[in-house]
Amino acid sequence: MKTYSYRAHNMAGRIVEGTINAVDENAVYQQLSEERLVPIAIQPAVEKRAGFLTRFFPNKVKDEDLIVFSRQLSTMLKAGIPILQSLEILRNQTEKPAFKDVLANVSRSVTGGSRLSEALAEFPRVFSPEYVNIVISGETGGDLVEALSNMAVWMERELEMKTAIKSALRYPVMVIIALIAAAILMTMFVIPRFALFFEKYTTALPLPTRMLIAINNTFQNYWLAGLIIIILAAVAVFYLLRVKRIRLKYDQIKFQLKIIGPLYTKIMIARFARIFSMLVRSGIPALRGMEVAAEVVSNTYFKELLLKVKRSIQDGGTIADGFFNNMPVFPPLVTNLIAVGEKTGSLDTMLEQVVDFYDMEIKYTLRNLTTMIEPIITLVIASGVLFLALAVLLPIWNMSQAMTSQMH
């Protein structure tokens, strides 16, 4: 099988381009004819060799690319431009080679008679299950423009939340990295000089100094063994977290942590409510929407709870009762709003109120996260500085005291 690139006219008279895997050019002509395309030019595709960086760091399609794609496709469809022509325009406009290839394949599938949702589903790493389900709801409900616009709004809010979390954690992470770097420099260059000096000290050294020398000796003599142990421990943790029971307990503990736990809970609730409300508004049944939303939250414990809620509803219970009895991480505010939404037939509206409330709560918590963490960081830094000061200055102070007493 060889790869051929082609240019052809479709049934609307517009030029389309793409690639096809076939035995020879005759097979390419046959495939194009089956897809109702009239070939203009067919030639062997020139394979581009991936560079070293591209091979190990592929050109990933980012959330920003999907947001722009969704908004532009929605605008074009609203303006009355056919979907195939819209896809071709967007493919030609994008600067990302990886996304250009995806859109070329999507366009080819649509040309061959596939629905847009079916074409997008062929690329699960680019178009997530919730994205495809929203497109399906738009296709079946006849409002694909609104579905794509809602998806773009959801992705924008998700991206805004991720950016806010990264900004809030940037300062603590930088401080921790600086502390680790300072500790390594002290252990490698500063402490050995003091250790040589204190070895000549005949009297008993203070406890902090002995601890400092022991740390230095351990680091100097066993650093390779320590590095191997750290790597093995990291690998062990990685594989242990792939065990379902351990992963379930680990994800449950995330909700119970003292400082991060409440923030993590709010993020999970907001993410679930946002996607679930969008799915319900788009006409997707609640049970199916719950399955899709469970995949979005990416927490096995939360997912298990949602499956319990789903089973409760399948057994004849109401949506509100399912959440009341099987979702302990939900505060009463959320479950009460869900109950009101179910009774009044405005579940999506009530869930939007949950999203708005928790979005504000998350923003407020993130703004104050640095203030909450600062005392801990300050305590750690102060403890480290005090320990080093005592370890270095106490022997010097004792020596000066001994020399003074000898002079008298």
N, C-alpha and C positions, 0 to 999 in steps of 0.2 A: 504493500500500500504506500502511495506517495501523497504528498500534500500539494494541492493546486490552488492558486488564487484565481479569482474570476471577477469579471464585471458583466452585469446582465441587466436587461429591462424586466421589470415586473409587470403585472397585468394592468397597473395604473400608468405605465409608461415611464416610470421613474427608474433611475439607475441605482442598482444595489451592488455592493461589493462584499466579498467574503472568501473563506477558504473551505475546501472540501477534501476529505481523504478518499482516494479512489485508486484503482489499478492503473488506469490510463486516462487520456483525454476523452475518449469515447464514453467511458463510464461517467465522467464528469458531466458531459452533455446530457446523458440519460438522466442523471440525478437532477440536474437543473430543469429539464423538461418535466419531470415528475412534480417539481415544486412550482411549475408554471412560470418559469423564468426563461427569457430568451437571451442566450449568451452573446456577449460582444467580444470578450477576449478571455482566453484561458491560458495560463502559463504555470510552470512549476513554481511553487512558493519558495522564496529565498529564506532559508532558516537563519535566524539570528542567534548567534552563540551568546549564551548568558555569561556575563562577566563574573569575576570572583565574588564581588559583593552582592550582585543580583542573585547568584545561585544560593548563597547562604542567607541573604536578607531580601526575600522577594518583595516586589512592589505591591504592597497590600492596599486593598481598597478601603479607605478610611470612612468613618461616619460622615465627615463633611462632604465627601463625594456623593454618598447616597442621599444626603439631605438636598444638595443642589440638584441631583438627578430627579428626585421625587417632585420637587417644586417646579422644575422646568417642564417635566413631562405633564404634570397637572395643568400648568398654564397653557401648554400647547394643545392638549386635548380640549381644554375649555374654549380655546380659540377656534376649534373645529378642524385642526390639523389631524389627518389620519394617524393612527398609532404607529404604523410601520414607518411613515415618513418622519414622525417625531423621534423614533428610536435612531434612525439614520442620522438625523441632525445632531442629536446628543452624542452619538458615537463619534462623529467627525469633530465635535467641539471639545471633547474630553482630552486632556493632556496625559492622562495616566495610561500607559500601555496595557497594564493588566485589566483595567476597567474597559478600555476600548475593545479588547478581545472578548470580554464577557458580553458587552452590548452587541458586538458583531454576531455572536452565537445566539443571543436572545432574539435579535432581528431575524436571523435565518430560521429559527424555530417558529416565529410568528408568521413569517412568509410561507413556511411549509404547512400552516394551518393550525398550529398550536395556539392556545390561549396565552395571554401574557403571564398569568399566574403559573401555568405549566412551564413556560420558558424560563421564568425566574427561579422556579423550584429546582431546576437543573444545577443551580449554583448556590448550594446551602451555605457555603462559607462567606458568600457576599450578601445574599438575600436571606435573612433569617426566617424561621417558621412564622413568626408574628407578621413579618412583612408580607409573606406570600398569602397568609390568611386574610389580611386586610385587603389585598388586591382581589382575592377570590370574592370577598364580600362586596367589593365595588363592582365586580363583573356581574355577579348574580343579582345585585340590587339595582344595577343600572346607573350607579353614581361613582364611577371610577375616579373622576376628578376630585370629588370630596374625600374619597378614601386615601388617595395619594397625598392630598393636602394634610389630612389628619395624621398620616404616618410621618410626614416631614415635621409637623409640630411636635409629635411625641419624641422623635429622634433629637430634635433641637433641645428639648427640655432634659432629655437624658444626657446629652453632651454638656449642657450647662451644669448639671449636677456633678458630672465627672470632673469637669474643670474646676469647680468650686472645691471639691474634695482634694484634688491635687494641690491647689493653692494653699489650702489650710494645712496640709501635711508637709508642705515644702520646708517651712522653717524648722519643725522638729527633726525632720530627716537630715537636713543640712547640719544641725547641731550634733546629732548622733554621729554622723560621718566624721565631723571635725574632731569629736572626742576620741573616736576609734583611731583616727590618724595620729592625733597627739599622743595617745597611749603607746602606739607602735613606735613612734619616733623616740619617745622617752625610754622605752625598753631597749631599743637597739643602740642608741647613741649616748644618752645622758646617764642612765643608771649604771652602765658598765664602768664608767669613769669613777663614779662615787663608790661602786663596789670595790674597785682596786684600792681606793683610798682607805675605805673602812676595814679592809682585810688586815691592815697594819695596826689597827686599833686593838690594843691588848685587853682592855676591859670588856665586860659584857655589853653588847649593843642593845639599844632599846628595841622593843617588840616591832614597831613600825619599820625600823631599819632592817631587822632580820627578815621580815615579810617581804620587803622590797628586794633584798638580795636573793631570797628564795625564788621570787617571781622572775627575776632576771636570769638566774641560773637555769630554771625550768625552760624559759623561753629560748635561751641560747643553746641548750643541749638537746631539747626535745621538740623544737618547733616543727620538724618534719612529721613526727608522730602525731603531734597535735593537729596539724593540717589534715593528715589522713583521717584522723578520728572525726574531725568536723565534716569532711566530705562524706564519710561513711554515714554519719548521723543524718546529714541532709538527704542522702539517697534513701536511707531507711524511713525517714519521715515522709518522703515523697511517695514511697510505695505503700506505707501504712495508711496514708490518707486515701488511697485508692480502694481500700477494703471498705465495703459498704457500711458495716456496723460502726467502724471507727470514724469514717467520714460523717456519718449521721450524728454521732456524739460531738464531733468537732464543730459541725455547723450549728448544733444546738447551743454550745458554749458561747458562740459569737453573740448570741442575744443576751447572755447573762453577764458579760463583762461589765466592770464598774463604770468606766468612763466611755469606752467605745461602744458598749452594748446598746445603750439607749439611742445613740446616733445610728448605729447599724440597723436597729429595729425600724426606725423612722424611714430610712432609705429603702428597706425592703417593702414596707407597707406602701410607700409612695410609688415605687416602681410597679408593684402588683396592681394597685388601684388605677394607675395611669393606663397600663396596657389593657386591663380588664374592662375599664369603662369605654375605651376606644373600640374594643372588639364588640361589646354589647351594643354600642351606638351604631356600629356598622351592620348590625343584624345577625351576628354570629350567635348561636345558642350559648346559654350560660355555661353548660357543661363543657362544650368544646372550647369556649373562651378561657375556662379555668385551666384546661390542659395546656393551652398555648402560653398562658400567663405563668404557669408553673415552670416552663422551660426558661422563661425570661429571667426569673429571680435568681437562678443558678445557686440555690441553696437547698441541699438535699433534705434537711429537716423541714424547711418551709414547704418544700414540694410534697413531702409525706403528709403534712397537715392538710394541704390542699386536696390531696387524693382522698383523705378521710372525709373532707367536706363534700367532695364529689359523690362518694359512695352514699353519704347520708342523704343527699338530694335524690340520687337514683332510687333509694329505698322509700321515697315518698315524702321526705321532709322538705321543709322550706329552705331557701337559700340562707335566710337569717339564722334559722335554727342550726344549720350546718356550720356556720361560722361561730355561733355562740358556743356550741358544744365541742368543737374540734380545732379551734384556732386560738390557743392560749396567748400567743404573741400579739394578738389584736387587742387594743384597749377597748373599753366599753363604748367610747365615742364612735369608733369605726363600725363596730357591729350594730350599734343603734342606728347609724345613718344607713347602713345596708338594709336593715329591717324597714325603715321608713321608705327607702327607695323601692323596695320590693312591693310594699303595700300600695304605694301611689303610682307604680308603673314608671318611675323615674330613677331606676337604679343607676344608669349612667351619669345622671346629674348629681346624685348623692356621692357617687364615687369621685366625680370631679371636685366636689367640695372637700373630700378627703385629701385629694392630690394637692389642692391649693393650700389647705391648712398645713399639711406636712412639708410642702415645699418651703413655706415660710419658717416652719420649725427647724428644718434642716439648715437653711441659710443662717438663721440666728445661732444655732448650735455650732456651725462651722466658723462663724465670726468669733465665737467665744472659745473655740477649741484651743487656740494658741494660748489664751489667758489661762485656761484650765491646766494645760500641760507645763506652762512656764515654771510654776513652783517645783514640779518634779525635776525638770531639767536643771533648775538652779540648785536644788538639793544635791543632785548627782555631781554637778561640777564642783560645788563647795566641798563635798565629801572627798572627792579626788584631790583637789588642791590641798585640803587640810592634811590628808594622808601623806602626800608627797612632802609637804612642808615639815611635818613631824619627823618623817623618815630621814630627811636630809639635815634638818637643823638640830634635832635633839642630840645626836652624837657630837656635833660641833660644840653645842652648848655644854655638854658633859666634859669634853676635852678642855674647854676654856676654864671651866670650874676647877678641874683637876690641876691644871697648870697654875691657876691663881692660888690654890691651896698649897702647892709645892713652893711657890715663891715666898709665901708667908711662913 
